[in-house]
Amino acid sequence: MRIIYGGAFNPPTKAHYEIAKYIIEKYPECEFIFMPAGNVYNKPGLEKEHHRLDMLQLVCEKLDNKAIVSTFEFDQEKFCGTYCTMEQYQGAYFLMGADNLAEIEKWIKYPDVVYQNQFIIMPREHYDIEAIIEANEVLKKTRNHFIILDEFDKIYISSTAYRLKKDDSLLLEEVANYIKANHLYQEEN
């Protein structure tokens, strides 16, 4: 089983680490791939690709190198979304939070991205996964495309929270040290 964990990872947090660790323990034979979005994603405040790659490498080391980082999305000339990534990794499962599931209608090539792929959904605070699926005809028709891991304890940590508060307790120590050493996520003058 190949699992793609996509996101900006701007920066990777303890939540990203805990989710990856949980999945790797649940599916010990899986090939686990972090898929950071390239800078063509054009998200405000997105740190340079090489820094996000280096920080994810630190996360992989903490996972005893049972995960790898792909630079596939770094090599894209324009952002084409999860659809293009999953075309490259056919048969893989795309791992995401319930918050992303709630926004899936906005994805590039929706509804094809749903019809043609399989997903692992992690719970997030304030999101009822089953209600999201029931309220959407495409998701309801493709319910068998989703593995929902309700037993995972919700983690209330996000990259956005780190960027807003600069709270190192939201990060692995190695990532916090990397951020300090490279003067990342500092306020603009």
N, C-alpha and C positions, 0 to 999 in steps of 0.2 A: 504494500500500500504506500503510495506517495502522497504526502501532504504538503501543500503549499500554504505558507502563512504570510499573507501579503499585508502591506501597510507602509506608512511613511517611516515608522520607527524613528521618530524625530523628537527626542531620543528613545532608544529602547528602554523600557521601564522594568521594574520588578514584575509587573503584571504580564508583560510579554514573556519574561523568563518563566514565571510560574505556569502560564498556559502551555508553553513549549514543553516544560518538564512533565506536566500532567499528561499531555498527548503522547510523549515518547514513552512514558511509563505504561499508559493504557494500550498503546500499540507498539510494543517493543521491536517489532520487525519492520516498522515503517521507515521510509526515507523522508526525513523531515527537512524542509527547505524554507528558510526565511527568504521572502521576496520583497526587498525594499523598493518602493517607487522611485523611479529616476527623477532627476530635477526637471525633466520635461513635464512632469505632473503639474508644475507651476503653482504650488501651494505656497502662500505667504509664509515666510519664516522658515522655509525648508532648508535645513543645514546641507552643506555640500555632500555629494554622494560618498566621497572617500571617507569622510568622518562617520557617516551612518554605517558604512560597511565595516570600518574598524571597530565601532562600538558593538555591532552585531557579532563580529568575530569574538569579541570578549565574552558575549553571552554564550556563544557556541562552546568556547573553552570551559565555561562554568557548567555546561551540559555534557561534559566529558566528550566533546566533539561528536555527539550523536545527532547533531544538526549541522547543516551547512547553509551558506549564504549564496544566493544566486545574484548575479549582476545582469540578468536578462533584461530587466526593465531599464537599467542604466544605458543599455546599448540602443534603445529605441529613439528614433529621431523625433517622434511625436507621441504624445500620450494616447494610447488606444485602450487602456483599461484592462480589467481582469479578463475580458473576453480574449484578447490577444495572448495574454500570458497562458491562459488555460488551453488555448489552441496549441501552444508550444509544448505543454505538459498534459497532453490528452490522457484521460483516465485517472488523473490525480484528483484529490479532494482539495477544495479550497476552504481553508480554516478562517472563520471570521466571527465577530461578535454579533449579538442580536441587534445592536445599533446599526450595523451595516445592512443586515437583513431588512430592517425597517426602511432603508433608503434604496433598496435594490432596483426599484423602478427607475431611478435616475442614472443607473449604470449605462455605459456605452454598450450598445447592441442588446439591450433588454427588449424582449424576453428571451432571445436566443441564448444569452449567457446562462440563463436558468435551465432552459430545455436541454442544453448540451453538456452540462457539468453537474458535478456532485459537490456537496458542501458539508462541512462540519460546523455547527453553530454553538458558540459559547454563550452562556447567559450573561446579561449585563443588567445593572440596576435600572429599574423602571421600564423594562421591556418584557412583555409577555410573548414569547416566541410563538406559541400555538395560536394566539390571537392575531399576530402579524400574518401568519400563514393563512388562517381562516378568512381574513379580510381581503386577500388577494387571490383572484381566480387562477393566475399562473402558478403561484406558489402552492395553492390547494391541489391543482392538477398534478404537480410534480412533487408532492409531499415525500415520495420515496427517494428523492434526490438529496434529502437532508438527514444527517445524523445530528440529533440534538443531545448535547451533553449537559442535561439539567443538574446532574449530580455534582458538577464542578462548582465550588464555592465562588460566588461573585467577588471580584476584586475591584475595589474602588480607587484605582490608580489609572491615570492616563498621561500620555506625553504632554497634552495640553496643560494639565495641572502642574507638571514639572516646569514647563516653560513660563507659566504665570507666576509660580511661587519660588522657583529655584530651590525646591526642597529635596536635598540629597537623599532623604529617607525613602523617596519614591523610586530610587535607582539602585542597581547593584553597585557595590563599592567601586568595582573596577571601572564601570561606566562613569560614575561621578568623578573619579580621579582623571579619567581621560578628558572629560569635559573641562575640568579645571586646567589641566596641562595644556589644552589646546585653545583655551579662552573662548569656548563656544557658548551660545545662548546668552550673550551679554546684551544689555540694553543698548539700543542705538542712541547716539548723541544727537 
